[in-house]
């Protein structure tokens, strides 16, 4: 097995049309995947934001006082 320094030197100095083509070939699918991942992440953030907003809206509608008559029920129990 080659030492790390030797590998780094080969990668750093062995630039030619073939290696450039190989690296470009590896780069393109990764770039596309990165873009797709970014779109999925942004979509999930948007959905999370909508869900949170809807949850807050529902919570506030439960807290808001209702207009009109209110019914108060009082239950008393006796122990003998």
SVG drawing of the C-alpha trace seen along z (x, -y; Angstrom):
<svg xmlns="http://www.w3.org/2000/svg" viewBox="-76 -37 81 39">
<polyline fill="none" stroke="black" stroke-width="0.4" points="0.0,0.0 1.3,-3.4 1.9,-6.1 -0.7,-8.9 1.8,-11.6 2.6,-9.6 -1.0,-9.3 -1.6,-13.0 1.3,-13.8 0.0,-11.5 -3.5,-13.1 -2.1,-16.6 0.3,-16.3 -1.1,-13.7 -3.5,-16.1 -4.0,-15.1 -7.0,-14.8 -7.9,-11.3 -7.9,-12.1 -9.8,-15.3 -12.4,-13.4 -12.7,-10.8 -13.1,-13.4 -15.6,-15.3 -17.5,-12.0 -17.6,-11.5 -18.5,-15.1 -21.6,-15.4 -23.8,-12.8 -22.8,-14.2 -23.8,-17.7 -27.2,-16.4 -27.7,-14.5 -26.7,-17.5 -29.3,-19.6 -32.0,-17.0 -31.1,-16.7 -31.3,-20.5 -34.7,-20.5 -36.0,-17.8 -34.6,-19.6 -36.2,-22.9 -39.5,-21.1 -39.4,-19.5 -38.6,-22.8 -41.6,-24.3 -43.9,-21.5 -42.6,-21.8 -43.3,-25.5 -46.8,-25.0 -47.5,-22.3 -46.2,-24.5 -48.3,-27.4 -51.4,-25.2 -50.8,-23.8 -50.4,-27.3 -53.6,-28.4 -55.5,-25.4 -54.1,-26.0 -55.1,-29.7 -58.6,-28.8 -59.1,-26.7 -57.8,-29.4 -59.8,-32.3 -62.9,-33.1 -66.1,-32.2 -68.9,-34.7 -72.4,-33.9 -73.7,-32.2 -71.5,-29.9 -72.6,-26.8 -71.0,-26.2 -71.5,-22.9 -71.0,-22.4 -70.9,-18.9 -71.1,-18.3 -70.7,-15.0 -71.6,-13.9 -69.9,-11.4 -71.8,-9.6"/>
</svg>
